[in-house]
Amino acid sequence: MKPVLEALVFDAYGTLFDVHSVAERCEALWPGQGMEVSRLWRVKQLEYTWQRSLMQRYEPFDKVTRDALKVACGLLNLRCGASQQRVLMEEYLRLALFPGAASALKKLKAKRLAILSNGSPAMLEPLVKNAGLAKTFDAVLSVDTLSVYKPDPRVYRLAVETLGVAAANIGFVSSNGWDACGAKAYGFTVFWINRAMAPVDALGAPPDYIVGSLADVAALVRD
């Protein structure tokens, strides 16, 4: 049966926006290493969010992202000076939407829609605007107001408090398996966009639906 939900909350990076769309610019800066820079950059970026939360040493996502870039390049023995950092951080404000994302969001416009992201407002606001989605969402929520990163339960509660909708009536959409499990543990109905066809993380909170795209989410949710 299709779930009846009042609101849908989306992760941003890796779910709506393709973080690896920066790989082309990375390739221009470091020929032959572009995709590896992008891949390792993302790995370190996520690691630092988890580690900083556990250490209770929060820094905004823009700083975490810049630090992750510098370390990724260091691990690959690539020079990453101020100009390279500036170019790639600006690229993060223009990440490509995944194919079908805009049309899927249009099909869901009868619901209350929100973004809930690790991103700092300085990164999220221009990203959403540049993608032409500024009027699509009822709220664009950042962990920056809490100074802690996903999958801390306080982050998911932020969506409940802001939207005024009970967790049981919110659908959460993420392509990140750990995020999907975190949202399910909190109490959302969860749609995991499993583009890599990976196994479910063994965290005791499997997502309700495993799909291949945002279009699949739109097809599953009842009007």
Secondary structure, DSSP 8 states (H G I E B T S, - for coil): -----SEEEE--BTTTEEGGGGHHHHHHHSTT-HHHHHHHHHHHHHHHHHHHHHHT----HHHHHHHHHHHHHHHTT----HHHHHHHHHHGGG-EE-TTHHHHHHHTTTSEEEEEESS-HHHHHHHHHHTT-TTT-SEEEEGGGTT--TTSHHHHHHHHHHHT--GGGEEEEES-HHHHHHHHHHT-EEEEE-TT-----SSS---SEEESSHHHHHHHS--
